[in-house]
C-alpha cells in the first residue's frame, strides 16, 4: 500500500522535495545560474496549468503544509503558491 493517496500527491511531494533541495543549495553544491534555471523553469510550468489544475495544486500544497512537522519546509510549502506564480503576490 502506497503512503500517498494518489499519484498527484506523490508527484507533488517529489516536486516540492526537489525544489526545496535546489532552493537550499549552497553555491558549491549547485551553481546559482543552474538554481535560477530550475526554479524559473518550474515556475513557468506551473503557470501553464489550467485554472482547475492550479486550484487542485494549491489545495494540495495547503494540505501538505498543514501536515508538515518541519517548520522550514512548512514555510516553503505555504509560500510555494505565491513564490512560483500560482497566485498573485500580495503588496
N, C-alpha and C positions, 0 to 999 in steps of 0.2 A: 504494500500500500504506500503510495506516494505521500510525502509530507506536505505537498501542495494540493490545494483544492482544484486547481485547473492548470492547463498548460499556460494560460495567460499569466497566472500568478507566478509560476515557475520562471517564465521568461522575464517578467518584471523584476523579480528578485535577482536574477542573473545580471540584468542590465544595471540595476541600482548598485549591485556589488562591484561591477566592473568600473562604473563611473565614480563611485566613492573612492575606489582604489586610485584611479587615474587622477582625480582631483587632489588627493592627498599625497601624491608622489613628490618626492624631492627632486630637484633638478638633476642630481646624479643618478636617479632611478629612471627618469623619463624626461627627455628634453622639453622645455617649455613650449616650443613650437608644436611638437607632437601632441602634447597635452591639449593645447588650444584646438588643434585639428580634430581630435577625438571628441572633445566636448561640443565644439561647434557643429560637427557632423551629426551628433545625436540630437542636438538642439534643432537642427534643420529637419531631421527625420520626424521628430515628434510633432513639429508644427504642421506637417503634412497629413496628420491624422484627421479623419472626419470628425465632425462635432460629437457624434455618439462615441467614437473611439476615444476621443480626448476626455470626455466626461467619465467614461469607464476607467481610463488610466488614472485620472485624478482621484477618483473614488478609491481605486486600488491602492494608490500611494498613501491616501489617508488611512486606510485600514492597516497598511504595513507600518506606518508611523505610530498608530495607536498601539500596536502590538510590540513595537521595538523597545528593548530594555537598555540599549546603549544610547546615552543621551546625545552623543555627537552624531551617530547615524540617524537617530530620530530627527534631529535638527536638519540634517541633509535631506531626509525624506520630506519633511514639512516644507522645505524651501525649493524642492525639486520642481513643482509646477510653475512657479514664478521664474526660477533660475534657468529653466530650459524652454521658456516661452509658451508654456501651455495655458497660462493666464496672463492678463495684463499686470505689469509691475505697478505696485502702489506707490504713489508720490509721497 
